[in-house]
């Protein structure tokens, strides 16, 4: 039955749908479900004591300021801390290059609002982050997907996409959500060169960059772009071709809802105007807290704890999958991050398998939704960061039993 409200919604809302991930997260509310569906950090390693001490310190020393309205750009000491951290990775920025947002999802929405006209083409990896697609669908974006493998976007296939004249390239180069792949150094350099050749900006989304468990650190795309343009060491603002996003959600806690954008100052000024229309500024109190917790090198030490915990969980999941999964199923082996990417035999539908898996009280995310133009329904995203090693062993056992039965029936 139609209601009067249905005639009042804006046209752009017709392209908005409920997030597959958000819906699947409801499964985690059922205590008997082992959920590998959400992209959740491990709550038992949140620095609760440090947050408690920081809250008391902020209220004792900066209470009125922390509880007051603040600048749209963000708390200056926090932006200065981010600038110092960024400089360690060979990108010289100042606070004029940095905007604090209420989570990376808000940053993605602002980028869509700033750049995307209805019908504009966006180059993405395939698969890519579902949250970005959800943010940009309402602005009428069209997508040009480029295939990926374990070394990230297959950049040799990028030029054809760039000839179409996309508005920008969106990429998650480190331990990508959902596939876990990492863009190789060679491909990063080629990406920068081709983007420069065709005059197409790059949006680098990097929530997992510090969560590496093996192998050598690879410079960020923004760092390589800065080097490519000779910007390093000249004491000026970053003015390159990359907009960089990162977040405190994976380093401290997602409940803070704090992330940041690094971009040329003229882009930051435009994003600030958009933020003023959206929420004026991100939570003053949360920004003070993030700064007090993060200053003095705490994040560097805490990340070591996170890496150790997640590496153990990743290794347990890989070990159990090697032992129990049917040979017809393959998967990528990430060197960091929070996700594994499973590939089922051609013709199988992960969404249908999920229904049977839930009957066995285990859940994952079907991979089809991560592909901008659909298809690839035989893929699945599996999270390892949230569950304990014991829970992972039991959950993989249940999932392996389900897969073996369904593959046997399909043969």
N, C-alpha and C positions, 0 to 999 in steps of 0.2 A: 504494500500500500504506500503510495506516494504521500509525502507531507509537504506543507508550504515551504519548508526549509530547502527542499531539493531544487527549488527554482531561484534560490538566492546565492548559492555557492559560486565563487569566482571560477572562470574557465580553467585557470591553472590548477585548481584543486581537483579537477577531474583526472589529472595525471598523477595525483598523489595516492599512494596506497599504504597499507600497513606494512611495516618492515617484517620480512620473513624471520629475521633474527630476533626481533622483539617478540614476535608471536611464539617462537620456539623457546625463548627464555622463560616463558610461563611454565614450561615443563620442569624447570629447576625448582619451582615452588612445590612440586610433588616430591616428598621426602624419599620415596622408594625408587625414583628415576635416577640413574647415573647419566648425567648430561655432559656430553662432549660438544654441546651445541653452541653455547655462548662463548664469546671472546673475553672471558672474565679473568682478571688477575687473581692470584691466590690470596684470599683475605687474611689468612693466618700470618702473613708476613707484612701486612700493613704496619707502618711504624706508629702504632697507637700511642705509645708513651711519649714519643717525640711530638706528636700532635697535641697531646694533653699539655705538655710543658709549653709548647708554642702558644697555645690558646691562652694560658694563664699569663705568659709574658706579654703577649700583645694587649690583652685587656688591662694589665697592670701599667704598661708603659705607653700604649698608643690607643687606648680604648675609644675615646671620642673620634679620633681620625679614622680608625678602622671600621667604625660603625656608621660613618658618614658617607654621603655621595663622594665620588672621586672622578678623576679624569677618565675620558673614554679610552685613551691609549693604554692605560694600565699603570700600576704602582711603579714609580721610577726605580726604587731599589731592586724590585723583581726583574724589571727589564734590563737593568745594568748587570744583574747576575747572569741573565740569559746571554747578554752580549759577551761577557767574559768567557762563559762556557763555549760559545760559538767560536770565539777567537782561538781557542785551543785546537780547533779543527780547521784552522787556516782560512777562516772567513771573517774579515774585519767589518763589524757592524757597530752602529751606535743605537741608542734608544729610539732615534728617528726611523730606524729600520724595523722596529718591533711593535706589534700590537698584541695585547693580551685578549683572548676570546674565551667565551664560556664553553670550553671544550672544542675539540677539532671539528665536530659536526657543525658548530656555528661558523667556524672559519670556512668550511666547504660551502655552506649556504651563502655566506657573504661573497665568496668568489663567484658563485653562480649569479648572484644578484648584480655584481659589478660587471661581469664579462659576457654573460650569455643572453643573446636575443633568441627568440623562438626560431627554431630551425638551424641554429648554429651547430656545427660539427665539433665534437670533442674526440681526440684520440685517447684511447685507454688501452691498458693491458686487457687480455681476455684469458682467464677471469680477472675481475677487478673488485675493489672494495664496494660492497653493496650500499653502504651509507652514502658514498659519493653519488651513485646513480640516483638514489632516493632524493638527495638534496637537489640535483640538477634536473630531474624529470619535470618538476613543476615549472621550470623556466623554459621548457620546450626544447631541451638539448637533444641532438641526435649523436649517435656514437659510431666511431670508426674503430672497431676492436683490432688489436694486433696480438697475434698468438704469443704464448710464453712457453718456456721450458724451465729446467732447473736453474738456468743462468738468467732468468727474467725475460723481459720483453725481447722478442727476436727482432732486433733493430734492423737487420737486413731487409725486413718486410715493412719498415716504417715509411720509406720514401714514397711509396704509392699512396699511403694515407695522407702524407703531407702535401702532395700535389692537389688534393681536394680543397685545401685552404682551411684547415681547422682553426678554431679560436685558440686552443691550447692543447698541450699534451699532459695527461694526468698519469702519474706513475708512483708506485710504492716500491722503491728500489731495495729495501732491506726486509727480508723475511716476510714477504708480502702476505697480506690478508686478502684472499684466503689461501693461496697456494703454498706459502712458505718459501718461495723462490727468492733469490737475491741476484740483482742485476750485476753482472761482472764488470770489472774496471774497464775492460776493452769496450764493452757495449755502452757504458756510461759516457765515455769519451766520444764515441761515435754518435750517441744521442745528442750530446751538446753541439757537436759539429753540424749535424743535420738540422737541428732546431734553429741554429744560427743561420744556416744557408737559406732556409725557407721563411725565416722571420717569425717563427712560432714559439711563444713562451712555454715554459715547463712549470707545472705544479708538482712539487716534490712533497709527498706526504710520508712522513718518517716517524711514526709512533714507536717503532720497535728497534730503531737503529742501535741502541745501547744493549740490546738483549742478544748479544752474540755469545755462543757457547763453544765454538771451535773456529779455526781459521783466522786469517788476518783481517783487521779492520780495512774496509774499502772507503775512500773519501766520499763524502756526500756529493750529490749532483751539484748542489749550490757551491760547494767548495771547489769542485772541478771547473765550474763555470766561472767562478771568480778568478781562478788561476788562468783560465783560457783567455780572459779579457784583461789580464794584467792588473787586476784590482788589488791583489794582496800586497800589504805592506806600504801602501801609498797614503794611508791615514784618512781616506775619504769614505763616504757612505758606500755601501754596496749598491750598485746600479745595474746589475746584470739582468739575465733573461730568465731567472728562476724565482718562483715564489715558494718558500719553504715552510712547511707546517710540522709542528711537533707538539707534544702534550706531556703534562704531569701525570696523566692517568695511569701510565705503565711504570712510571718512576717512583711515584708516591702513593696516590690513591685516586681512583676514578671519581669518587664522590666529591672531590674538590671542584670538578668541572672547570678546569683551567688548562688552556693550551696557548700557543703563540704562533704568530705569523711573522716571518722574516721576508721582507720585500724591499724594493727600491722606495725611497721616501714618498715619491708621488703616488705610488700605489697604496702605501700605508695611509696617506691622507684621505684617499677615496674610501678606503675600508673603514676609517674612523667615522666618516660621515654616515656610512651605512649602519655602523654599530650604534651611533647616536639615535638613529631612527628605530633600532631594534630593542635595545635594553639599556641605553645610556652608557653603561660600563659593566664589566664583570664584577662579581662580588668583591668589595673592598676587603672585607674581613678575610675571605679565603686567600686573597693575594698576599695580605700581611702574613697569614699563617704559612703559606707556601714558601715565602721568603725566609721566615724564621727557621722553618724546618730544613730548608735547602742550603742555607748559607753555611760557610765554614767547612765545606767538603762533605757534608753528610750524604748527599745524593750519591757521590762516587762510592762511598763505603756501602750504602744500602743496595746499590745496583749489583755489587758483588754477591750479596745474599740472594737477590732475585735470580741472578744467573745460575747460581749453584742449585737452587731449588728447581728451577724450570729445566735445567739440563738433566737433572736426575729423572724428572717426570717424562721428558722427551725420550730419554734413553730407555726407560721402562716400557713406554708405549711402542717404540720401534722394536724392542726385543720381543714383546708379546705378539706384535703383528707378524714379525718374521716367523715366529713359532706357530701361530694359530691361524692366520688368515689363509684362505684358499689361494692357490698359486695363480688363479686367474685374476686376482686383484693386485694392482701395483700401487705404489705411492712414492711421493717425493720425500726426501730426507732433508729437512731444513737444518741450517747451521745456526739457527737462532729463532727468536720470535715465540709464537704461541700456538702455531697450527701445523697440522699435517694435511696433505691433499691426497685423497684416495681416488683411484681410477678403476672403475668397474668394467667388466666386459661390455663391448659394444651391444647396444640394444637393451641393456638393463636400465631401469629408472630408479635413481636413488630415492626419489620421493616415495615410491611404492615400498622400497626396502625400509624406509624410515617407519612406515606404519607397522611393519612386522617387528622392527627393532623395539619400538615403543611397547609392544606387547610383552617383550622380554625385559622391559624396564631399562632401556639404554637409548640414548638419543644422539644425533649428530645433525649437521646441516646439509641438505641436498645442495649440490654444487651448481645446478642450472641457473639459479637466481643471480649468480655472480658473473654470468656472461651477458654483456650488454644487449646482445641480439638473440639471447636464448640459445637453446641447444645444449649439447654436452650434459645431458641429463644423467649420464653415467658417472658423474663425479660427486665427491663428498668432502666437506670440510670437517676436520676432527680437531678439537681443542685439547691440549694436554696441560695447560698451565693451571687450571682450576682444581683438578682432582688430585688427591693423594696417590702415591704409588700403589697402595693397596686397592684403592677404588679403580684406578686405571687397569690393574690386572683383571679385576672382576668385570669391568665394563667391556674391555676388549674381548674377553672370553665370551660374553653374551653376544657381542656384535659378530664375532667370528662364527659362532654357531648359527646365527641368523643368515649370514652370507653363504655359508656352506650349504645350508638347506635350500636357499632360493636359487643358487647357482646349479645345484644338483637337479632341481625341478626344471630349470630352464634348458638343460642339455637334452 
